[in-house]
């Protein structure tokens, strides 16, 4: 269903971009380089990092500038703009369906539906949302009504949906699943483009994906990628 601006099948043309740190809520931060976004939850005794960015993003240094607590790395999926920096962290959790997408599997642990990860007063629950990749997951804090959606839902930019490790059929099922729980969340945190966004963008993304499935969206060539870009 099109693609994020992060060109993860080739090295970025620019030098590594400086990560910008932004505090979103109490004990919740994000790191942004203009292409992709990672999230950090902190507590005195530990930290949860959601995604690892590009291999050359110097994310570890940015995290250490915020906290010196031990870091547990949870990956929304295995694409290189999300998992590229995982070698800098000793303990990594990733859904097993995406293990074939990462080269270094040392210290890798499986994620599955319903797994819980606590950090301070945050409690993240794993929600399986395959489609963008076969092992894509989201992380929900039901008490705080927050949903970290990875690349499954976005506003203001396209979502990659081409290649053998993606499935539009699975993606639609996952969007229906998220639509069924949308009233449980007030805030969504995507890894690309606008952030934060409201839960209504689950429905917007679902309707676009249904239109794509029905061959109802206008499209243009995408010269630098092996796909067409469809406009919803």
N, C-alpha and C positions, 0 to 999 in steps of 0.2 A: 504493500500500500504506500509506496514511496519511501523517503529516507531522511534521517537526521543530518544536519550539516556536518557532523563529525565524519571525516573521510577516513574510516578505520581500515580500509583495505590498502592503504598506501601511507607512507610517512608524511606527516604534515609538511607542507611546503615551507612554513615559517620555522624559525627556531622555536624551541619549547616555550609556550606562553606562560607567563607568570600567573600562578594561581591566585585568585582573589578570594579572601575569606569573608563570609557574611554570616552574622548571627541571625537566625530566623525566629527562634523562641528561646526560652530559658534552657540552657544546656543542649541546644540544637544549633548546629552550624552547617554551612555548605561551603564547598570549594568549587570555584568556577574558572575555566580558562577560555571562555567564549565558545567552546564546542560542546563540552559535556560537564556534568555536575555530579559531585559526590556529597554525601551527608555524613555528619559526625554527631553522635550522641555521647555526652560526657557524664561521668560520675566520679567521685573521688577515687574509687578503687578500680574502675575499668572504663573502657570506651567501646562503643559500637561504631564501626565505619561501614557505610553502605556504598559499595563499589570502590574500585581502585584506579580508575582513570587510565590514561595512556601510560605506557612503560616509561616514557621520558618526562612525566609531568611533575616529578619531585613532590608527590603527594605526601610521602612519609615526613618530609621536613615541614610541610604545612600543618600536618596533624600534630607533630611534636611542638609546634609553636603555640598550639591551643592546650594540649594536655600531655603530661608525662605518664599517664596511666597505661596499663597494658591494653592493647587494641585487638578486638575481635573483628575480623573482616567478613562481612556478608555480601555476596554478589547477587544482584538482581538477574544477571545472565552473563554469558561467557564471551560476548563480543569484545574485541581488543580495546575499544575505547572505555570499557567498563572493567575489564579484567587484566589489562596490560601491566598494571603496577602491582599485581598480587604477589610477585616474588619478594617484595619489600616487607611483607608481613608473614610471620611464621604460621599463623593459624587462619585458615580460609574455609568458608562454607559456600558451597555452590550446588545447585540441583544437579543430580547425576546425569540427566539428559543433556546437559551442556558440558560435561567433562571432556568430550572429544574436541571442544573448541579451544581448550587451553593446553599449552605445551607442558608447563611445569605443574605436576600434580602432587608434589611433596607438601605435606601438611594440609591436604585437601580433605574436607569433611562434607558429607551429603546434607542437603536441605530437602525437606518434604513438607507437604501440607500439614499445618497445625503445629509445627515446631515453634517454640517460644524462646525469646531471647530478652533478658531483662538487663536494664542499665539504669541505675538510679530510679526515678519514678516513671520511666518509660518501659513498656512491655510490648515487644514486637511479635506479631504472629505471622507466620509464613502463609501466603495464599498463592497457590500454583496458578499461573496465568500463561500457559504455553501458547505459542503462536508467533510472536516476534522472534523468539527462538523456542526450541522444544522444551527448554528448561527454564524459561522465564518465570520469575516469581515477583510478587509484591509483598510489602511488609506493612501490616496494619497495627496501629495502636488504637484499640477500640475505646479505651477509657478517654483518651485525648481526642478521639475522632479524627485521626490522621491516617493517611494512606500514602506510602512511598511506592510509586507505580512503575519505576524503571522507565522503559520505553513504551509501555503498553498504552498509555494515555498521554496525549500532549496537546498543547495549544500553541499555535503560531508557527508551526514547522512540521515537516513531513516525517513519516515513520518508515524505515526500511522494511519491506515485506517481500524481498526477492532473495533467491538462493535456496539451496537444498535443505538448509537447517531452519527453514521457516515454513509456516503453514497458515494460510488464510482461513481454512476451515477451523483449525484449533483456535486461531485468534478470535474468530467470531464467537466461539463457545466461551472463551475467557471473558470477552466483553459482556456477553449476556450474564455471566456469573457475577462480574463486578457491578453491572447495572442492578442486579437483584439485591445488592448490599449497599448501594450508593447512599441511601438515607442514613447509613451508620457513620458517615464521614462528613466533616465540614471542610477539610482541607486536603488537597492532593499535592504531592511533591514530585514532579517529573524530573528526569535527568537531562532534558534538553528544552530549550526555548523558555517560554514564560513559566515562572515559578514564584509563589505557589499559585494554584488554580483551584476552581470550585469543582464539586462532584458532578456538576452538569456536563462537564466535558467527557465523562464516560459515555453518556448518551450521544453527544455530538460525534465522538469517535466511532461508536457503534453504527450510527446511521451512515457515516462515510464508508465504513467497511462493508456494510450491506449493499450500498450503491456500487462499490467496487466489485463485489461478488456478482452483482446483477449486470455488470458491464455498462453502467449508467454514468460514469464519471468521465469528463473530458481529460485528455492526457497529452503530454508532449514528450519528445525525445529527451533523454538525459545523457548528454555526450560523454561525461566522465564516468558513467556507471552502466552496467549491463541490464538496464531496466528502462521503463518509461515512468514518468512522474504523473500521478493522477491527482487532480484537484478536487477536493471535497468542499 
